[in-house]
């Protein structure tokens, strides 16, 4: 016996069919994609870019940037806190859609992932022990000099490739590297401009900083290889976001004092 379709179901299927005719297959795919969360990987251990608030929730410049990007794409944002050396594997295996974690776009990393256009220009600087006579990176490439680096960073890569006469101390955490310098156990710590400034401010009695970058770098959004459609959307967002003052607002929100201090010192600010 043939079953009669109930009226509410007939209305539902008629509406669904009409919707598919209106938006077409491509439009339907876009609608499905827009409902899918944008999963962003970052290590929440680099304030004020990636951190947690007093309630333990993701916070910081990169978190706000990720949420603004997701909103522009019409997708809810999900932040995944992942250890630094696990970010690229998480991206490659599809655990996350993007990496926004103060990541420097390097030729080596670009072999395994793609990058957006740069969104921050920074560079490698030196935190020195207070009594160090070094005036630049070249002064550290000699026997008897001990240089601290954070594992997996561009400072680590630079030191390994260029400072072969010095002893390289590889540490897992930024705080451990700073402690080595502040206690005089290491001569220098190679790290980015912003962090070097902050670490110097916290340890003025025992350290000094050379804030002019000896190697210029750019941070970019990491994407899976071949995801050109998403990369185009990210690049469009970044260009529009900068033009509308988005990065300026983030800098004022999280780094106002530092911006003013860099201006006072005559140093170029990185945002």
C-alpha positions, 0 to 999 in steps of 0.5 A: 500500500502506498503511504501518503506523505504528511502535509508538514513533510511535503512543505519541508521537502518542497522548501528544501528543493526550492532552496537548492534551485535558488542557491544551486550546488555551489551556493549550497556548498558555501552555506554548508562551509559557512556553518563549519567552525574555523579551527585555529591552532595556536600555543597559548603561551606567548602574551599578549599575542597568545594567552589565556584570561583569568578564567582560563579562556583564550585571549590576546591579539592572535585570538582576536584576529582569529575571531575577526577572521572567522566572523568575516568568513561567516564561520564560528571560531574554535581555538585549539591550544597546541604545543608549539612543535605540534602546530604544523603537524596538527595543520598537516593532519587536518586537526586545525584549519589554520595556524595563527601563533606568531609564526614566522614564515620561513623557507623551511616551513614553506616546504611543508605548509603554505603561508598567507601574506605577512601581517606583522614585520618583526625580527631577531634581537638580543637579550644580553647579560648586563655586563656583556660587551657585545655590540651585535650578533657578530660579537657572539660567534666565538668560543666561550660564548653561551647562547640560549635559544627556544627550541624550534624557533627561528632564533634556534635555526639562526644560531645553529646555522650561523654561530658555530663557534659558540655553545648553543643552549637549546631550551623548551621555554622562553622563561628558562632562556631568560633566566639563564641570561639574567643569572649570567649563565648564558651570554645572550638569548636570541628571540623576537623584538617584542619579547626581547623588549618585554624580557629586558623591562622585567630584568633591567637590573641583570640584562640589557637589550639590543632591539634593532633586528639583526635578521628581519622576519614576518609573521603569517597565517599557516595553511595546509598545502594547496588550500588556495581558496582559503588562502585567498580569503585570508589574504583578502581579509588581512588586506581589508583589516589593515586598511580599516585600522584593525591591526592599529586597534589591536596594538592600542588594545594590548600594546599601547605602552610598548608602542609609545616606548618604541616611538620614544626610542625611535625604533620601528614598531612591529604592528 
